[in-house]
Amino acid sequence: MSRGYFITALLVSSLACSPTWAQKPAAGPTPLKDVFVVGPDTTVGNPLADFKPTRVEYTQEPMDDAGRRELIRAFLMEQGFAHRALPLGAPGLTLYANGRLTVDNEALKQRMFKSGMSAAPGDRVMVTDIKVMADRINIDVNGGPYLPHRFLRHISVNNMPLAGDGQVGESPTGTRITLLFEGRTPRVSAAEVKALLEPLLDFGLKSGEQAYADTLPEPIRQAILEHEILVGMNRRMVVASVGQPESKLRERPSDSTNGEVMEEWIYGHVPQTVRFVRFQADRVMLVKVAALGKPVEVHDKDELAGYREPATTRTVALGDSNGDSEEGTQRRAPSLRSPEQRQTAPANTPKDTKTDDKSVAVNAKPADH
């Protein structure tokens, strides 16, 4: 063994055996050692914080076809806000009427941590589908918990799927809220269902019809709130009061002299109360109410006390002309001159087109001498 190799080995062993207190720390700032823990508590929080069951009184009459149609008409494409975080995809949330959710806080937190959220607290949501079943009402929000055509995705022809493969950029975008009742589903109204969903969703937004009704006089606004149809209403008032009709009829009366076509809107089905609303132009001229076992009520007198919605007005600003020229004034031609230059410039007077008595027309026939 050479002497140089022996000295090098001795130095390495002495450095390795030196105490740690003899080693000097490296120069420069001390690095920070922060640790970020990502989990359900930090990403989701407490989704059921301040959850309070509702106390809504509703009828115990069973749901019928008319009530089912009213719910679908009132809820489909209705917009609101999420009161708390909603999970993404199936199985959604199940809420007992005037009760609590069927899932606890920890299980819901773990589910949203793994699958994600379809809506955060305060996000705008939209009801995309509603189904009234025997003991529950299923409300799909933001597209629902399943992909569209989820059964057709299992069928392929010549190795070609009929409805996508469910892998390339396809995932559910919404969730489902199931409102569960004890026993059969009662005939609840749209307002009662919205009140029962208050712990999860807020439908306090005003629709276009509600905002329009607020601009009307008090008697008409009260009639719209009570879903009444008065003679003299226009189409927009009727839609704000009872919604779109189930069917429409257009006919030309036999006694019509000018060929005017009448339009009739029909609400309801037998054996429920049926209302026939006939329009002339844009006004209700006749309302017939046919209730089972009662004589037909006919309303053909103006019930709005002569009220007519004011016509849309146009505000004239920035020197724009309103199109009503005064008598004796002549509108100036468009010009690039400033108003001062136009005032000082001489008016364009038409040239005198009268011909002299001695002038002869070009194509005039010479006089006979």
C-alpha positions in Angstrom: 0.0 0.0 0.0 1.5 3.4 -0.9 2.0 6.1 1.5 -0.3 8.6 -0.3 -3.2 6.2 -0.3 -2.8 5.6 3.4 -2.9 9.4 4.2 -6.0 9.9 2.1 -7.9 7.1 3.9 -6.8 8.4 7.3 -8.3 11.9 6.5 -11.6 10.5 5.2 -12.0 8.3 8.3 -11.2 11.2 10.6 -13.8 13.5 8.9 -16.5 10.7 9.1 -15.8 10.2 12.8 -15.9 13.9 13.7 -18.8 15.0 16.0 -21.8 16.8 14.4 -21.3 19.9 16.6 -17.9 20.4 14.9 -19.5 20.7 11.5 -20.4 24.2 10.5 -23.8 25.0 9.1 -24.0 26.0 5.5 -24.0 29.6 4.7 -27.3 31.3 3.6 -30.9 31.5 4.9 -32.4 28.5 6.6 -34.9 26.7 4.3 -38.5 26.6 5.5 -40.1 23.2 5.9 -43.9 23.9 5.4 -46.0 20.9 4.9 -49.4 21.3 3.1 -51.9 18.5 3.9 -54.7 18.1 1.3 -57.7 16.2 2.5 -61.5 16.4 2.9 -61.3 18.9 5.7 -59.3 21.4 3.7 -60.9 20.9 0.2 -64.6 20.4 1.2 -65.0 21.8 4.6 -68.2 21.2 6.5 -71.0 20.7 3.8 -73.8 20.3 6.3 -73.0 23.3 8.6 -76.1 25.0 10.1 -78.5 22.5 8.5 -82.0 23.2 9.8 -85.0 21.0 8.7 -88.0 22.9 7.4 -91.5 23.1 8.8 -93.8 23.4 5.8 -97.4 22.5 6.0 -98.8 20.8 2.9 -101.9 18.8 1.9 -102.1 15.1 2.3 -104.2 14.6 -0.9 -102.4 12.2 -3.3 -100.7 13.6 -6.4 -102.8 13.6 -9.6 -102.0 14.3 -13.2 -102.9 18.0 -13.0 -100.6 18.5 -10.0 -97.8 16.6 -11.8 -98.1 18.8 -14.9 -98.1 21.9 -12.8 -94.9 20.9 -11.0 -93.1 20.0 -14.3 -94.2 23.3 -15.9 -93.1 25.3 -12.9 -89.8 23.6 -12.2 -88.3 22.6 -15.6 -85.4 25.0 -16.4 -86.0 26.9 -13.2 -82.9 28.7 -11.9 -81.7 29.2 -8.3 -78.7 29.2 -6.1 -77.0 26.4 -4.0 -77.2 27.0 -0.3 -74.5 24.5 0.3 -72.0 22.3 -1.7 -73.7 19.7 -3.8 -71.9 16.4 -4.8 -71.1 15.4 -8.3 -72.7 12.4 -9.9 -74.7 9.5 -8.5 -76.3 8.8 -6.0 -77.0 12.5 -5.3 -78.8 13.6 -2.1 -82.0 12.3 -0.5 -83.9 14.8 1.7 -86.8 13.8 3.8 -89.7 16.3 3.6 -89.4 18.5 6.8 -86.5 16.3 7.8 -82.8 15.7 7.4 -80.6 14.2 4.8 -80.0 10.4 4.6 -76.2 11.0 4.6 -74.1 12.3 7.4 -71.5 15.0 7.3 -68.4 12.8 7.1 -69.7 10.5 4.4 -70.8 13.5 2.3 -67.4 15.1 2.8 -65.6 11.9 1.7 -67.8 11.5 -1.4 -67.3 15.1 -2.5 -63.5 14.8 -1.9 -63.3 11.7 -4.2 -65.9 12.6 -6.9 -66.0 16.4 -6.8 -68.7 19.0 -6.5 -71.4 19.9 -9.0 -72.0 23.3 -7.4 -70.3 25.2 -4.6 -72.2 27.3 -2.1 -73.7 30.4 -3.9 -73.3 29.0 -7.4 -76.2 29.3 -9.8 -78.0 26.0 -10.6 -80.7 25.0 -13.0 -83.3 22.3 -12.8 -82.9 20.2 -16.0 -85.3 17.4 -15.2 -88.0 16.5 -12.7 -89.9 13.2 -12.1 -92.8 12.8 -9.7 -92.9 9.2 -8.5 -95.0 7.2 -6.0 -93.3 8.4 -2.8 -90.7 10.9 -4.0 -89.8 13.7 -6.4 -86.5 13.4 -8.2 -85.0 16.7 -9.2 -82.0 16.7 -11.5 -79.7 19.8 -11.3 -77.2 20.9 -13.9 -77.7 17.9 -16.1 -78.3 15.2 -13.6 -76.0 12.6 -12.1 -75.7 10.4 -15.1 -74.3 10.8 -18.6 -77.0 11.1 -21.4 -77.9 7.8 -23.1 -76.2 5.8 -20.3 -77.8 2.5 -21.4 -77.0 3.0 -25.1 -73.3 3.4 -24.1 -73.3 -0.4 -23.5 -74.3 -1.2 -27.1 -72.0 -1.1 -30.0 -72.4 -2.0 -33.7 -69.2 -3.1 -35.5 -67.1 -2.0 -32.6 -68.6 1.4 -32.8 -70.5 2.6 -29.6 -73.9 4.1 -30.2 -73.5 6.9 -27.7 -69.8 7.6 -27.0 -67.5 5.5 -24.9 -67.7 7.4 -21.6 -64.0 7.8 -21.3 -62.8 10.6 -23.6 -63.8 13.9 -22.0 -67.2 12.6 -20.8 -68.3 12.8 -17.2 -71.5 13.8 -15.3 -72.0 17.5 -14.7 -74.8 17.6 -12.1 -76.5 15.8 -9.3 -79.9 14.6 -8.2 -81.9 15.7 -5.2 -84.6 13.3 -4.1 -87.4 14.7 -2.0 -88.8 11.7 0.0 -92.2 11.7 1.6 -93.7 9.4 4.2 -96.3 7.4 2.3 -97.5 8.5 -1.1 -96.4 11.7 -2.7 -99.0 14.4 -1.8 -100.3 17.1 -4.2 -97.8 19.7 -3.3 -97.5 22.9 -5.2 -94.4 24.4 -6.7 -94.1 26.9 -3.9 -94.3 24.2 -1.3 -91.6 22.1 -3.0 -89.3 25.1 -3.2 -89.9 25.7 0.5 -89.1 22.0 1.3 -85.8 22.3 -0.7 -84.8 25.5 1.2 -81.9 23.7 3.1 -80.3 22.9 -0.2 -81.5 25.3 -2.9 -82.7 28.9 -3.0 -85.3 29.7 -5.6 -85.8 33.3 -4.4 -84.9 34.6 -7.9 -87.7 36.5 -9.7 -88.6 35.1 -13.1 -89.4 37.4 -16.0 -93.1 37.0 -15.4 -92.8 37.9 -11.7 -90.7 40.9 -12.5 -93.3 42.0 -15.1 -96.2 41.5 -12.6 -94.5 43.8 -10.1 -94.8 46.7 -12.6 -98.6 46.3 -12.9 -101.3 48.0 -10.7 -102.2 46.4 -7.4 -105.5 44.7 -8.5 -103.9 43.1 -11.6 -100.8 42.0 -9.6 -103.0 40.5 -6.9 -105.0 38.6 -9.6 -101.8 37.3 -11.1 -100.6 36.1 -7.7 -103.9 34.3 -7.2 -103.6 32.7 -10.8 -106.8 34.3 -12.1 -107.6 35.4 -15.7 -109.5 38.6 -16.2 -111.1 39.9 -19.3 -108.9 42.7 -20.7 -105.6 41.0 -19.9 -103.0 40.7 -22.6 -101.1 37.5 -23.4 -98.2 38.4 -21.2 -100.4 38.9 -18.2 -102.1 35.6 -18.8 -98.8 33.7 -19.1 -97.6 35.4 -15.9 -100.7 34.3 -14.1 -101.3 30.7 -15.2 -98.3 29.9 -17.5 -98.4 28.5 -21.0 -101.7 26.8 -22.1 -101.9 23.0 -22.6 -103.5 23.5 -26.0 -104.3 26.3 -28.4 -107.0 26.7 -31.1 -107.3 29.1 -33.9 -110.5 29.6 -35.8 -112.4 32.2 -37.8 -115.9 32.9 -36.5 -118.7 32.5 -38.9 -120.0 36.0 -38.3 -116.6 37.6 -38.9 -116.7 40.3 -41.7 -113.0 41.2 -41.9 -111.6 37.7 -41.8 -110.1 38.1 -38.3 -108.9 34.9 -36.7 -109.7 34.2 -33.0 -107.2 32.3 -30.8 -108.4 30.3 -27.8 -106.2 28.9 -25.0 -107.4 25.9 -23.0 -106.3 25.1 -19.4 -107.1 21.9 -17.6 -108.7 18.5 -18.4 -111.9 16.8 -17.5 -112.8 16.0 -14.7 -110.8 19.0 -13.4 -111.9 22.6 -13.9 -111.4 23.7 -17.5 -110.8 27.3 -18.5 -111.3 28.6 -22.1 -109.6 31.9 -22.8 -110.4 33.6 -26.1 -108.2 36.4 -27.4 -109.1 39.2 -29.9 -105.8 40.7 -31.1 -103.8 40.8 -27.9 -106.6 41.1 -25.4 -108.8 38.6 -23.6 -112.3 39.1 -24.7 -114.0 36.0 -23.3 -113.3 33.6 -20.4 -115.4 30.4 -19.8 -114.9 28.4 -16.7 -116.4 24.8 -16.8 -116.3 23.1 -13.4 -117.6 19.6 -12.9 -121.2 19.6 -11.7 -121.6 23.4 -12.0 -123.0 25.6 -14.8 -120.5 27.2 -17.1 -119.3 30.7 -16.0 -119.0 33.2 -18.8 -117.0 36.4 -18.4 -117.2 38.8 -21.3 -117.1 42.3 -19.6 -113.9 44.3 -19.1 -112.6 43.5 -15.6 -109.6 45.8 -15.7 -111.6 49.0 -15.4 -110.3 50.2 -18.8 -106.6 49.8 -17.9 -104.3 49.5 -20.8 -100.6 48.9 -20.6 -98.7 52.1 -21.6 -97.0 51.9 -25.0 -93.3 51.7 -25.2 -91.8 55.2 -25.4 -88.6 56.4 -27.0 -86.3 58.8 -25.2 -84.7 61.5 -27.4 -81.2 62.5 -26.3 -78.0 64.0 -27.6 -79.9 66.2 -30.1 -81.5 63.3 -31.9 -84.6 64.1 -33.8 -87.9 62.5 -32.7 -89.2 62.5 -36.2 -92.1 64.9 -35.6 -91.2 68.0 -37.6 -93.1 71.2 -36.9 -95.3 72.8 -39.5 -93.7 75.2 -41.8 -90.2 74.0 -41.1 -88.0 72.2 -43.6 -85.6 69.5 -42.6 -82.0 70.3 -43.5 -80.0 67.8 -45.5 -77.2 65.9 -43.8 -74.0 68.0 -43.6 -70.5 67.8 -42.2 -70.6 71.4 -41.1 -70.7 72.4 -37.5 -74.0 73.9 -36.1 -72.4 77.4 -36.2 -71.4 77.0 -39.8 -74.8 75.7 -40.7 -76.5 78.7 -39.1 -74.3 81.2 -41.0 -74.4 79.4 -44.3 -77.0 80.6 -46.8 -79.9 78.4 -47.3 -80.0 76.3 -50.4 -82.8 77.8 -52.4 -84.1 75.9 -55.4 -83.3 77.5 -58.7 -86.0 79.1 -60.7 -86.9 76.6 -63.4 -89.3 78.9 -65.2 -88.3 79.3 -68.9 -88.3 82.6 -70.8 -91.2 83.2 -73.0 -88.8 83.5 -76.0 -87.2 80.2 -75.4 -88.3 77.3 -77.4 -88.4 73.7 -76.3 -86.1 71.3 -77.9 -88.7 69.0 -79.2 -91.3 71.6 -79.8 -93.1 71.5 -83.1 -92.5 74.5 -85.3 -95.4 76.8 -85.7 -97.3 77.0 -89.0 -97.0 80.3 -90.9 
